[in-house]
Amino acid sequence: MRLLGITLPDNKNVQYGLTAIYGIGPARALAICKTCKIDPISKIKDLTADNEVAIRKLVEEMKLEGNLKREIGQNVKRLKDIGSYRGMRHARGLPTKGQRTKTNSRTVRGNKRVTMGSGRKTDSKT
């Protein structure tokens, strides 16, 4: 089954197979199953044509994949343009939601620690 140009894995449950689409997580996939009256545990390959049409109709109304990514990118750009704190954090590649940076997110900040004595250096005088 293909939705929005993405092939859903046939051997997975419907609830987890729908999460292959960007913008659909486990909770939203379960809500789609309930709305379409589909058993979330059933496999994607076992869906009938009517079920596929119902899912496709519901999913096409949502903002997913490229449109969602574009909107998120525009939101981040807007934050950067107005010079907000969150926008500055995005621009610098730092955490934006209040996380600490002293002990976490070291690799993002470029403060990657190398353990001492990880390799023996040969003497260059020889």
C-alpha positions in Angstrom: 0.0 0.0 0.0 1.3 3.4 -0.9 0.3 6.7 0.7 1.7 10.1 -0.2 4.4 8.4 -2.3 5.6 6.2 0.6 5.3 2.4 0.5 4.0 1.2 3.9 5.6 -2.1 5.1 3.1 -4.9 4.4 4.0 -7.2 7.3 3.6 -4.6 10.1 0.4 -3.8 12.0 -1.6 -0.9 10.7 -1.0 1.2 13.8 2.8 1.0 13.4 3.0 0.8 9.6 1.3 4.2 9.3 4.1 5.8 11.4 6.4 5.4 8.3 4.8 8.7 7.1 6.4 11.8 8.5 3.9 13.5 10.7 2.1 10.4 11.9 3.2 9.0 15.2 1.7 6.1 17.2 -1.1 8.2 18.8 -2.2 9.7 15.5 -2.0 6.3 13.7 -4.3 4.8 16.4 -6.7 7.7 16.0 -6.8 7.1 12.2 -7.5 3.4 12.8 -10.4 4.3 15.2 -11.9 6.8 12.8 -11.7 4.4 9.9 -13.0 1.5 12.1 -10.0 -0.7 11.4 -8.4 -3.1 13.9 -5.0 -1.5 14.7 -3.5 -5.0 15.1 -4.4 -6.2 11.6 -1.6 -6.3 9.1 -1.4 -3.7 6.2 -1.4 -6.5 3.6 -4.8 -7.7 5.0 -6.6 -4.4 4.5 -9.5 -4.4 2.1 -9.8 -1.8 -0.7 -12.5 0.0 1.2 -10.2 0.3 4.2 -7.4 1.6 2.0 -9.7 4.2 0.5 -10.9 5.3 3.9 -7.3 5.7 5.2 -6.2 7.5 2.1 -9.1 9.9 2.3 -8.4 10.7 5.9 -4.6 11.1 5.5 -4.9 13.4 2.5 -6.8 15.9 4.6 -3.9 16.1 7.1 -0.7 18.2 6.7 2.0 15.6 6.4 5.4 15.0 4.7 6.7 17.8 2.6 4.0 20.3 3.5 4.6 19.7 7.3 8.4 19.9 6.9 8.0 23.2 4.9 5.8 24.7 7.6 8.2 23.7 10.4 11.1 25.2 8.4 9.2 28.4 7.9 8.4 28.6 11.6 12.1 28.2 12.5 13.0 30.8 9.9 10.5 33.2 11.4 11.9 32.7 14.9 15.4 33.5 13.5 14.3 36.6 11.6 12.6 38.2 14.6 15.6 37.5 16.7 13.9 35.6 19.4 15.8 33.5 22.0 14.6 30.3 20.4 15.6 31.5 17.0 19.1 32.3 18.2 19.4 28.9 19.7 18.3 27.3 16.4 20.8 29.4 14.5 23.6 28.3 16.8 22.6 24.7 16.8 21.9 24.6 20.6 19.0 23.0 22.4 15.9 25.3 22.2 13.6 24.0 24.9 15.5 24.7 28.1 17.8 21.7 28.3 21.1 22.0 30.1 24.2 22.1 28.0 26.9 21.7 30.7 26.7 17.9 30.6 24.5 17.0 27.7 24.5 17.9 24.0 28.3 18.0 23.9 28.6 16.7 20.3 26.1 19.3 19.0 28.1 22.1 20.6 31.3 20.7 19.1 32.7 19.9 22.5 33.4 16.2 21.8 35.6 14.8 24.5 38.3 12.3 23.6 39.4 9.9 26.3 43.0 10.1 27.5 45.3 7.5 26.4 43.0 6.2 23.7 45.9 5.4 21.4 49.7 5.2 21.8 51.6 7.7 19.8 54.8 6.6 18.3 57.9 8.7 18.8 58.7 10.8 15.7 62.4 11.2 16.5 63.3 7.7 15.3 
